[in-house]
Amino acid sequence: MALPSVLAGPLTVPVVASPMFIYSGPELVAAQCQAGVIGSFPALNARPQSVLGEWLDQITESNAAYAAANPDRYVAPFAVNQIVHRSNDRLEQDLATVVEHEVPIVITSLGARTEVNDAVHSYGGIVLHDVINDKFARKAIEKGADGLVAVAAGAGGHAGTQSPFALIQEIREWFDGPLLLSGAIAHGRSILAAQAAGADLAYVGSAFLATEESRAAAEYKQMIVDSSASDIVYSNLFTGIHGNYLRGSIEAAGLNPDDLPVSDPTAMDFGSGGGADSKAWRDIWGAGQGVGAVTSTGSVRDLVERFRAEYEQAASALAVR
């Protein structure tokens, strides 16, 4: 199946930048789009709720101004992530704002809901749904999602445990629609590998955390640069859902990353934006196992250019074999 036009490019590299809770703001998203990759942010990052519309206007206006000034450059579309878990008491308002602004791509997480998909489809938008296994993938498509984000082992933040090769293979046995792969992708050759495995696009997060436009603290960015895969800890303590976090941030909070207690999954709470500014774990920093490829901070454009050069070099190396 051909990709929907909104995903088809011509992207600088086949990448959707993943929405990063707290740290993806309109400046980062606009920079991603203007560098030629699809940018995204969680709706819950815009606080209070009334700010969401302002962010959507800011991104749209910035992209339009850049396109007018640079007619030879492709400005990619953007996406908004909606947490559809029952504890998100902002969902109805946020969805109404998304519909009003006709956001081209919506990424849904923590539950597949038909009414959300229908609302996005009402104005011609598409829905991509996060999944960690084939069972959830089938449910998402049954409920009307247009495409899937396969969140494999090693992804930053909330992540699954399955090998990307196994997860992509099982989904591709029955689904030929838009498929993205997430999990330790922070290098151009990994983006190419995602496509070789069967994905249409790579879903990249942690590398963008270290960019100048990210809202992450300078200490967070430096910890990403200084860390490798062995510094990533998988735990459900902090949100009730298993995810990957930087060992150094856990130690800084006075915890032993090798002996963390297990959280009760029913304690998950995304109400009114999760109240992250007041949460006890606000300084526990998420990151994926691909951080070893992130060796410096810099602009989004610099990062995307690195991806492009690495991607093309990897493709050329394979072509001559």
C-alpha positions in Angstrom: 0.0 0.0 0.0 1.3 3.5 -0.9 1.9 5.8 2.0 -0.7 8.6 2.6 0.6 11.8 1.1 1.1 13.4 4.5 3.8 10.8 5.3 5.3 10.4 1.8 7.7 13.3 1.9 10.0 14.2 0.2 11.5 14.0 3.7 15.2 14.7 4.2 15.4 11.3 5.9 12.4 8.9 6.5 11.9 10.0 10.2 9.1 11.0 12.4 10.4 12.7 15.6 8.7 11.1 18.5 6.7 13.2 21.0 8.7 13.6 24.2 6.7 14.3 27.4 7.6 17.8 28.8 10.5 18.4 26.5 8.9 18.7 23.0 7.7 22.2 22.5 6.7 24.3 19.5 10.2 25.5 18.9 11.5 21.9 18.6 8.6 20.8 16.4 8.9 23.7 14.0 12.7 23.1 13.7 12.1 19.4 12.9 9.5 20.2 10.2 11.8 22.8 8.7 14.7 20.4 8.7 12.6 18.0 6.6 11.4 15.4 9.2 7.9 15.1 10.7 7.9 16.8 14.1 5.6 16.0 17.0 4.7 16.8 20.6 2.3 15.5 23.3 -0.8 17.6 23.7 -0.3 17.3 27.4 2.9 19.4 27.1 0.8 22.5 26.4 -0.3 23.8 29.8 -2.8 25.0 30.7 -5.1 23.4 28.1 -5.8 26.7 26.4 -2.1 26.9 25.4 -2.5 24.0 23.0 -4.3 26.1 20.4 -1.5 28.7 20.7 1.1 26.1 20.1 -0.6 24.8 17.0 -0.9 28.3 15.6 2.8 29.0 16.4 4.0 25.9 14.6 1.8 26.4 11.6 2.7 30.1 11.3 6.5 29.4 11.7 6.4 26.6 9.1 4.4 28.8 6.7 6.9 31.7 7.1 9.8 29.4 6.6 8.3 27.9 3.5 7.6 31.3 2.0 11.2 32.4 2.6 12.7 29.0 1.4 10.5 27.8 -1.6 13.2 25.3 -2.6 13.0 23.5 0.8 10.4 20.9 1.9 8.7 21.7 5.1 7.3 18.5 6.7 4.0 18.2 8.4 3.6 17.8 12.2 1.8 15.5 14.6 0.2 15.8 18.0 0.3 12.9 20.4 -2.9 12.1 22.4 -2.8 10.0 25.5 -6.1 8.2 25.4 -5.8 6.5 28.8 -8.9 6.9 30.9 -7.0 9.0 33.5 -6.4 11.8 30.9 -9.2 14.2 31.8 -8.0 16.7 29.1 -8.6 14.3 26.2 -12.0 15.7 25.1 -10.8 19.3 25.1 -7.5 18.5 23.5 -9.2 16.5 20.8 -11.6 19.3 20.1 -8.6 21.7 19.6 -6.9 19.2 17.3 -10.0 19.0 15.2 -10.5 22.7 15.1 -6.9 23.2 13.9 -7.1 20.1 11.6 -3.8 18.7 12.8 -2.7 16.4 9.9 -1.3 13.5 12.0 -2.4 12.3 15.4 -0.4 9.8 17.3 -2.4 7.9 20.0 -1.0 6.1 23.0 -2.2 3.9 25.9 -5.4 2.6 24.4 -7.1 2.6 21.0 -10.4 4.4 20.8 -12.8 4.5 17.8 -14.2 7.9 18.7 -10.8 9.5 18.6 -10.0 8.0 15.2 -13.4 9.1 13.9 -12.9 12.7 15.1 -9.5 12.9 13.3 -10.9 11.3 10.1 -13.7 13.9 10.1 -11.4 16.5 8.6 -9.1 14.2 6.7 -6.4 13.6 9.3 -4.7 10.3 9.9 -4.1 8.4 13.1 -1.0 6.4 14.0 -1.2 4.3 17.1 1.6 3.2 19.5 1.8 -0.6 20.0 4.3 -2.9 21.7 3.0 -6.3 20.3 1.0 -7.8 17.5 -2.1 -8.2 19.7 -2.3 -4.5 20.4 -1.5 -3.7 16.7 -4.5 -5.7 15.5 -6.8 -4.0 18.0 -5.7 -0.6 16.9 -6.4 -1.3 13.2 -9.8 -2.9 14.1 -10.7 0.3 15.9 -9.8 2.5 12.9 -6.2 3.6 13.2 -4.6 4.3 9.8 -1.1 3.2 10.8 1.1 1.9 13.6 4.1 2.8 15.6 5.9 -0.4 16.6 7.6 0.4 19.9 10.3 -2.2 20.3 12.9 -3.0 22.9 15.3 -0.2 23.7 13.0 2.7 22.9 13.1 5.8 25.1 10.4 6.4 27.6 7.5 3.8 27.6 8.8 0.8 25.6 8.1 -2.8 24.8 10.4 -5.8 25.2 10.2 -7.4 21.8 12.9 -7.4 19.2 12.2 -4.9 16.4 12.7 -7.7 13.9 10.1 -10.0 15.5 7.6 -7.2 16.1 7.8 -5.7 12.5 7.7 -9.2 11.0 4.6 -10.2 12.8 2.8 -7.0 12.0 3.8 -7.1 8.3 2.3 -10.6 8.0 -1.1 -9.1 7.9 -0.8 -5.3 7.7 0.5 -3.4 4.6 -0.4 0.1 5.8 1.8 2.8 7.3 4.3 1.3 9.8 6.9 3.1 11.9 9.6 1.5 14.0 10.8 2.9 17.4 13.6 1.5 19.5 17.3 2.7 19.8 17.4 4.5 16.5 19.9 7.4 16.7 22.0 6.8 13.6 21.4 7.1 9.8 22.2 3.4 9.2 19.6 2.5 11.9 17.0 4.5 10.0 17.9 2.5 6.9 17.8 -0.8 8.9 14.3 0.1 10.0 13.1 0.3 6.4 15.0 -2.9 5.5 13.2 -4.7 8.4 9.8 -3.6 6.9 9.0 -0.2 8.4 8.2 2.8 6.3 9.7 5.3 8.6 11.9 5.4 11.7 10.5 6.9 14.9 13.3 8.8 16.7 13.3 10.5 20.1 16.3 10.5 22.3 18.7 12.1 19.8 16.4 15.1 19.5 16.4 15.5 23.3 20.0 16.7 23.1 19.4 19.4 20.5 19.4 23.1 21.1 15.7 23.4 20.5 14.7 20.8 23.0 13.3 22.0 26.4 15.4 19.5 28.3 17.8 20.9 30.9 21.4 21.3 29.9 22.4 18.6 32.4 19.9 16.2 30.8 21.3 16.8 27.4 24.8 16.3 28.6 23.9 13.0 30.3 22.5 11.8 27.0 25.8 12.6 25.3 27.8 11.0 28.1 25.7 7.8 28.3 25.7 4.5 26.4 23.2 1.6 26.2 24.5 0.1 29.4 23.3 3.3 31.2 19.7 2.7 30.4 17.4 1.2 33.0 14.0 -0.5 32.3 11.5 0.1 35.1 7.8 0.8 35.7 8.4 2.6 39.0 8.0 6.1 37.7 4.7 6.0 35.7 3.3 2.6 36.3 4.3 1.6 32.7 7.6 0.1 31.9 10.0 2.5 30.2 13.7 3.2 29.7 15.5 5.8 31.8 19.0 7.2 32.3 20.9 5.5 35.2 22.5 8.7 36.2 19.2 10.5 36.8 18.0 7.6 38.9 21.1 7.7 41.0 20.9 11.4 41.4 17.4 10.9 42.9 19.0 8.7 45.6 17.7 5.4 44.2 19.6 2.2 43.3 18.9 1.6 39.6 19.8 -2.1 40.1 17.2 -2.6 42.9 14.1 -0.5 42.0 10.7 -1.5 43.4 7.8 -2.4 41.1 5.0 0.0 40.7 1.3 -0.7 40.7 0.2 -0.2 37.0 -3.3 0.9 38.2 -1.6 4.0 39.7 -1.0 5.4 36.2 -2.3 9.0 36.2 -2.3 11.4 33.2 -4.9 13.7 34.6 -4.6 17.4 33.6 -1.3 16.9 32.0 0.1 14.5 34.6 1.1 17.4 36.9 4.7 16.8 35.9 6.0 20.0 37.4 5.0 18.7 40.9 5.6 15.0 40.4 8.3 13.4 42.6 9.9 11.8 39.6 10.2 15.0 37.4 14.0 14.6 37.3 14.0 11.0 36.3 15.1 11.3 32.7 13.9 9.0 29.9 16.2 7.9 27.0 16.6 4.9 24.7 19.4 2.5 24.2 20.5 4.3 21.1 22.1 7.1 23.1 25.6 5.8 22.4 25.2 7.3 18.9 24.6 10.8 20.4 28.0 12.3 20.9 27.3 16.0 20.9 24.6 18.6 21.3 23.7 20.9 18.4 20.8 22.1 16.3 18.0 20.0 14.9 19.2 20.8 11.4 22.7 19.6 12.3 21.3 16.4 13.6 19.0 15.7 10.6 22.0 16.5 8.3 24.0 13.9 10.2 21.2 11.4 9.8 21.1 12.1 6.0 24.8 11.7 5.5 24.9 8.5 7.5 21.8 7.1 5.8 23.2 7.8 2.3 26.6 6.3 3.2 24.9 3.1 4.6 22.7 2.8 1.5 25.7 3.3 -0.8 27.8 0.7 1.1 25.0 -1.9 0.7 24.6 -1.1 -3.0 28.2 -2.0 -3.8 28.1 -5.4 -2.1 
